[in-house]
Amino acid sequence: MKVLYLTSYFILLTSMGFSQTIKKVKVTEVEDYIKNSDHPIVLNCWATWCAPCVEEIPYFMETVKKYSDQKVELLLVSLDLPKSYPTQIQALIKKKNFEATYFWLNETNADYFCPKIDPKWDGTLPSTLFVNTKTGYRKFFGRPMTDRQIELEVGRLTGLKQ
């Protein structure tokens, strides 16, 4: 009985470790999340079908890990179509071993939600917002980024680089 209990417990812990929660949100919830944050956030808008998006996410993860003592959070906001939520998004996250906080933007009107993320955003993917509400730092990129660009911006976001 003890072995059965321990085996069940291990299976439960393992399945919890591999499950990825993707929160369904409206853009106003994303705004509130940023506004109420007490740490730097790298908000990356992406989609599973966007090759440049998927390609750059590991660079973000690697850089955020380097700045873990600064409590930088990687927030991946999926703009996938409703039919992809949550199954296809979760499958890709698991396949690629992505580590982040996950939101799925439950919005259809880009003319409404894009300017709420950043006034310069035209809907291009990938797009990234670096924001630190404590320092007032805010910088938006409406294009793919290289590992060096990401490293530089996270350094600026945290105030450790100029």
C-alpha positions in Angstrom: 0.0 0.0 0.0 2.8 2.4 0.9 4.5 1.7 -2.5 1.2 2.4 -4.3 0.8 5.7 -2.4 4.3 6.8 -3.2 3.9 5.9 -6.8 0.7 7.8 -7.1 2.2 10.8 -5.4 5.2 10.7 -7.8 2.9 10.5 -10.9 0.9 13.4 -9.6 4.0 15.6 -9.0 5.4 14.7 -12.4 2.2 15.5 -14.2 2.0 18.8 -12.4 5.5 19.7 -13.4 4.8 19.1 -17.1 1.4 20.8 -17.2 1.6 24.4 -18.5 -1.2 26.8 -17.4 -2.1 29.3 -20.1 -4.3 31.9 -18.7 -7.0 33.2 -21.0 -7.0 37.0 -20.7 -8.3 40.2 -22.2 -5.9 43.0 -23.0 -7.1 45.0 -20.0 -5.9 42.2 -17.8 -2.5 42.3 -19.4 -2.4 46.1 -18.7 -3.4 45.5 -15.1 -0.8 42.7 -14.8 2.0 45.1 -16.0 0.7 48.0 -13.9 0.6 46.0 -10.7 4.0 44.3 -11.2 6.8 45.0 -8.7 9.5 43.5 -11.0 10.8 43.9 -14.6 8.7 42.2 -17.3 9.7 41.1 -20.7 6.3 40.7 -22.5 6.7 38.8 -25.8 3.7 38.6 -28.2 4.0 35.5 -30.2 2.1 32.6 -31.9 2.8 28.9 -32.5 2.6 29.4 -36.3 5.2 32.2 -36.2 8.7 30.7 -36.9 10.6 33.8 -35.9 8.6 33.9 -32.6 9.4 30.3 -31.7 13.0 30.8 -32.7 13.6 33.8 -30.4 11.9 32.5 -27.3 14.9 30.4 -26.1 17.0 33.6 -26.3 14.5 35.3 -24.0 14.5 32.4 -21.6 18.3 32.2 -21.4 18.7 36.0 -20.8 15.9 36.1 -18.2 17.7 33.2 -16.3 20.9 35.3 -16.3 19.0 38.1 -14.6 17.1 35.9 -12.1 18.6 37.8 -9.2 16.8 40.9 -10.6 13.5 38.9 -10.7 12.9 39.5 -14.4 9.8 37.8 -15.6 9.2 36.4 -19.1 5.6 36.8 -20.0 4.6 35.0 -23.3 1.4 36.3 -24.7 0.0 34.1 -27.4 -2.0 35.6 -30.2 -3.0 32.2 -31.6 -6.5 31.6 -32.9 -9.1 30.3 -30.5 -8.9 26.8 -32.1 -5.3 26.6 -30.8 -6.2 27.4 -27.2 -5.1 25.7 -25.1 -4.1 22.3 -26.7 -1.8 23.4 -29.6 -0.2 26.1 -27.5 0.5 23.7 -24.7 1.8 21.1 -27.0 4.4 23.5 -28.5 5.4 24.8 -25.1 6.0 21.3 -23.9 7.8 20.2 -27.1 10.2 23.2 -26.9 10.5 23.2 -23.1 9.6 26.8 -22.9 9.6 28.3 -19.4 7.7 31.5 -18.7 4.4 32.9 -17.6 1.8 32.2 -20.2 -1.2 34.2 -21.4 -3.5 33.7 -24.3 -5.0 36.9 -25.6 -8.7 36.4 -26.0 -9.2 39.4 -28.3 -10.0 39.7 -32.0 -9.8 43.4 -32.7 -6.2 44.3 -33.2 -7.1 48.0 -33.7 -8.2 47.8 -30.0 -5.6 45.6 -28.3 -2.4 46.6 -30.1 -2.2 50.2 -28.9 -3.0 49.1 -25.4 0.2 47.0 -25.4 2.1 49.8 -27.1 0.9 52.8 -29.3 3.6 51.9 -31.9 2.5 48.3 -32.3 0.9 47.5 -35.7 0.2 43.8 -34.9 3.5 42.4 -36.2 4.8 39.2 -34.6 7.0 38.7 -32.8 6.8 41.9 -30.8 8.3 42.6 -27.4 7.7 45.1 -24.6 10.3 45.6 -21.9 8.7 47.3 -18.9 9.7 48.0 -15.4 7.0 49.9 -13.5 9.3 50.6 -10.6 11.8 52.6 -12.7 9.5 53.8 -15.5 11.5 51.9 -18.1 9.4 51.0 -21.2 10.7 50.0 -24.6 8.9 48.3 -27.4 10.2 46.3 -30.4 7.9 45.4 -33.2 10.2 42.9 -34.8 12.3 39.7 -34.1 15.3 40.2 -31.8 18.7 38.6 -31.7 20.2 37.2 -28.5 22.6 40.2 -28.2 19.7 42.7 -28.6 17.7 40.8 -25.9 20.7 40.7 -23.6 21.3 44.5 -24.0 17.6 45.4 -23.4 17.2 43.2 -20.3 20.3 44.8 -19.0 18.8 48.2 -19.6 15.4 47.0 -18.2 17.1 46.1 -14.9 19.3 49.2 -14.8 22.5 47.1 -14.9 23.5 48.3 -18.4 23.3 51.7 -20.1 
